[in-house]
């Protein structure tokens, strides 16, 4: 009998008020074996990520350059510059130069956290790295615990390892929103699975301050509440789920007051990144053209990444279909809504990064690779090396999805 043939662990649902209120305290217990394994994988993979990104400042330095990019400078890439601008100046941007792109495209949760940590650290880049280091550690522990609700402990450890070896895993270390959002989303989901709906609602609300994906998480938590048949659903707890939507409504109201546009977030996506809503066929056609075009004006880095975008969307479609087949309605809602939102953009954009937030993907892959050793070998041989490529691209300031 393989480890995946063992009886799944019983989900510790909190059915009574006293048990529910005690749930957060249970998370503060000394780390269990699965927690320690998750943290161990997180810690042992950090030096490689930090080394690769730092080395890219030397490896890809322009010939004849007086000096390579500084170590912290290799992390000051792409969206982090915008997060830093919001944290330092607000949505109006630097009063001397103004915002480079419409900053309304970014939710306020991460810049707020960056502003707070910067007070103690003194460096914006170091503050971003510290947020991701701490939140990423918490996220992998939570991923292991979520996997342990329905599966043996080995599945949780393997899920963490597969996540950390995935190509876009560099974004869990960088000053980006992925680590913070994943921590909040997994904590909210764990609470929902345990029937602790007040914490599920509050944590979902916190996640929605960080990324628009929080809206998809809110829908998933609502579906989990409505489909729960094991005593977790108590209608008096329903208002807590509704509370999860408040940050999104407040941010929309703020944007309307600031810009006169209730959908300023979406408008900023269109203005700053040329992301418009189109039909799924048009989105696929546009991305296909971007992935295989040649000739003058072709940016090979973006062409190569467009192919990864298509692969990531395919993975999302297959995962959603699998979850629907297994009647895992809430998880299918979360992943499916994410895939739909990304799949009707003018071109696929940042989908590989989005896979980091699909915790069902890593749990399903963990089950497969534990059952079939060849699958794990194949993952390590074919997929994990691209994590090196993505890290080097990011550190070199080239688009890495």
N, C-alpha and C positions, 0 to 999 in steps of 0.2 A: 504493500500500500504506500503510495506516495504521500507527501505532506499535504497535497491538495485534496486527497481523498478523506482526510480527517473530518470529523464533524465540525461545522462552523461554530465559532464562539457565539455564545448567547449575547444578544444586544442588551446592555444594562439600561433598559428604559426606566425613566423616572416617572412613575404613574401618580404618586401622591404628592401633595404640596410640600411636605417636609422633605421627601426624597429629592424633589426637584430643587429646592433651595439649597440642598447639600451638594448638588452636582458640581458646582464650580469648585467647592472645597476639595472634592475628590481629585480634581486636576492638579492640585498642589501637592499631592502625595509624592514621596521619593520616586524617581524615575524607575519604571519597570524595565524588564529586559528589552522589550520592543522599543521603548523610548530611548534607551541607551544605544541600541543598534542604529536607530535613525540618526541620533546625534553624532554617533561615530562616523557614519558615512558622510554626514554634512561637514564635519570638521576635517576629515582626511581628504576631501575633494576641494577644500578651499585653497590650499597652497597652489595646486595645479592651475586653478582658475586665475588666481592673482598673478602667478608667474607668467602665464600665457598672455594675459592682457598687458602686463608690464613689458614683456619681451617684444610685443608688437611695436612699441614705441621705438625700439632699436632696429628690429628686423625690417620695418617698412619706412624707416626714416629716409627722407629724400637724399639722394647721392650728393655729397658735398655740403650737407647741412652742418652747421656749427655744432649742434648738439641734438640728441633725440628728444622726442616728446617726454616731458617729465612723467613720473609714475602716476601721480594724481591726475595729470592732464589726460592720460589715456582713458580715464573713466569719465571725463567731462565731454560726453558725446550726445548728440541727437536730442532726444526728449529731455534729458537731464538739464540741459541749458534752459529749457522753458520752465521746468519745475523750479529751478533755482531763481529765475526771474520773478515768478509768481511769489515765491517764498520771501524774496528780498524787497520787491516793489509792489506786489499786488497785480491785479489783472490789467492795470493801466500800463504796466511795463516800466522799463527804465525811463525816467522823465527826460533824459538827455537824448535818447535814441528811439524810444518807443519800442513796442514789441515787434519781433521779427516776423511772427505769425500771429493769427488771432488766438490769444491765450485762453479764450473761453472753451476751447476744445478739451481742456484739461480740468478734471474735477479737483476740488480744493483740498481733499483729505491728505494726499501725500505732501503737497507744498506746506500745509500746516504742520505736519509732523517734521518736515525738514527744517522749518523755521524754529521749532522748539528745540530740536536736537542741536542745531547750529549754535544756539545760545550757550550750550555747555562745551561743544567741541571746538568751535571757532573757525572751522573750515567747512564750506558748503559741500565739497566733494566727500570729505571724510564723514560728514554727517549722513550723506546719502548711503555711503558704504556701510556705516554702522547700523542704520535702519534695516538694510537688507540682510546684514549678517545676523542680527538678533531675530528679526521676523522670519527669516528663512529657516533658522534653527527651530523656532516654534512651529513653523508650517510643516516641516518634515515629521516632527513628533505627532502632530495632529493627523497628518496623512496616514501614518502608521496606526494610529488609534481608530481612524475611520475604517481602514481596511480590516482591523481586528474586530469590528462589530459583527461581521458576517463570515469571516475567513480565519484560518489559522494565523498565528503570529508571523510565520515565515512570509506570508503574502505581504504584510505591511512593510517588512524590511526590504523585500525585493522591489516593491513599488517605489520606495524611497530611492533605492539605487538606480532604478531605470529612469526616474525623473531627473536625478542629478547627472546622469550620463547622456541625457538627451541633447540634441544639437543646440537648442536655444537656451540651455541652462545657464549661460553666462548672465542672462537678464535677472536671475535670482540673486546674483552677487552685485550687479550694478545698481546705481542709484535710480532705479525704476520702480514702478508701482507693483510689479508682479509678486515680490515676496510679501509685502504688506497685505495686498489683497488676498493672496492665497491663504495667509494665516487667518485673516478674518473670515473668509468664506468657509474654510474647513472647520473653524470653531463654531460658526453658525450652523453648519450642516451637522456637526456632531451633536449639538444641542437639540436640533430638530429630531434627529434619530433617537435621542434619549427622551424626547417629550418635554424638554425644558424650553417651552415656547417663548417665555419672556426674554431669555438670553438669546434665543435664536433670532427674535425680532430685532433686538438691540444690536447684535453683532452684524446682522444683515444691513441695518441702517448704517453702521460704521463702514461696512464694505462699499456701500453705495456712495459714500463720500469720496472714495478713492478711484473707482472706475465705473463706467456705465454698465459693466458686467454685473454690478450689484443688482440691477433691475432684473436680470435673468435669474440671479440667485434668489431674489425675492419671489419670483414666479415658481421656482423649484420648491422653495420652502412652503409656499401656499399649497402646491400640489401634494407635497408630503403630508401636510396637515389634513387635507381633504381625503386622502386615500389611506390614511393610517387606520388599521383595523385591529390593533393590539392593545388598545386602552390608552394610547398616547393622546388621542384627539379629545380635547375638552373645549367645548364651544366658548367657555368663558375666557379662554386664552387667545381666541381669534384676534382681538384688538391688538395684541402684541405684534402679530404679523403685519397688520396694517401700518403700524408704527415704522416698520422697515422701509416704507415708501417715502417717509417725510423728508429725508435729506434731498432726494431727487426733486421733490416739489419745491423745497426751499431754494435749491440751486436754480431751478427754472425761474422762480419768482425774482431771484437776485439778477439773473441775466436779463429778464424782461425790464427790470428797473434800470439796469445799466445800459442796455442796448435797444430796448423797445421790441425785442424779438423773443418770444417764448421758446423758440427752437434755436437759440443762438449757438448752442453747442453743435448742432448739426450744421448750421450755416458756417461755423468756423472750420469744420472739417472740409466743407466744400471749398471755402476760400483759401485756406492754408495748404491743403493737401490734395485738392481736386478730387475729393471723394463725394460722389453723388450716388443717390439711390437709383439703381437700374434693375432690369429684370435679370434673373439668374443666368439665362442664356447669354445675354449681352455681357454680363460680368465675366463669365467663363471665356467668351470670345476675346474680350479685351485683354485678359490675363494671358491667354494662349499666345496672342500676338506679341505681347510684351516679353514672353518667355522665349520665343523662338525668332524674334526679328533680328535682322542683320543689316549692315550697311552704315552709312554716315550717321553720326549722332547717337549710335547705340551705346548705352552704358552697360558694359558687360556685367558689372557687379549686380545691377538691378535685374538684368536678364536672367542671370543665374539664380537670384533669389526668387524671381517670379515662378520658377519651376518648383522651388520649395513651397511656395505659397499654394500651388495647385496640389501638391502632395498632402499638405496639411489639411486642406479642405476635404480631400478624399478621405483622409483618416477620420475627420469629424463626421462626415456622412455615414461612413461604415460604423463608427462608434454609436451614433444615434440610432441606426437601424438595429444594432445588437441590443442596446438598452431597451428599445421598444419590444423587441422579440422576447426579452427576459422579463417584460412587464415592470421594469424599473422606471416608472412613469416620471418621477420627480427628477431623477438624474438625466433622463432623456430630454426633459423640458429644458434643463439648464444647458446641456451641450447643444441640443437642437436649436434653441433660440440664438445661441452664440454663432453657430454655423450659418444660420439664415441671415443674421445681421451682417456677417462678414462676406457672405456669398451673394449679396445683392448690392455690394459697393461697386463703383465703376471699375475698379480692379481689386483683386484680392490683395490685402495689405495687412501685414503684421499677424497673419494667421499662425505661423510657427510659434510666435511668442504666446499666442492665446492657448496653445496646447498645454502650456505649463499649468494653466488654471483648470484643466479638465481632469480632475482627480479620478473619475471613473476610468479614464484611459489607462492610467498607470496601475490601477488595481487590476484591470482586465489583463493587461500585458504581464503583470506579475503572476497571475494565475497560469497564463499560457506558458511562460518561460519556466515556471516551476514544474509544470507537467511535462513539457517537452524540452529537454536539455539543449537540443539542437537549435531551438528558437532563441534561447538565451545566448548561445554562441554566435548565432547569426546577428543578433542585435548588437553584441559587442563588436563584431567584426565589421559590420556594414554601417551601423548608425552612430555608435559612440564616437568614432574618429571625427565625425563631422562636428562634434562639440568643440574640438580643437580649432577647426576652420572658423566656426562662428565666433569663438573667443578672439581669435586673431583679427578677424574682420572688424569686430566691435572696437578692439583696442586701436586699430589703425584708422578708425574714423570712417570706415566704409559701411554701407548698409548691411545689417545682419538680421533683418527680419523683425 
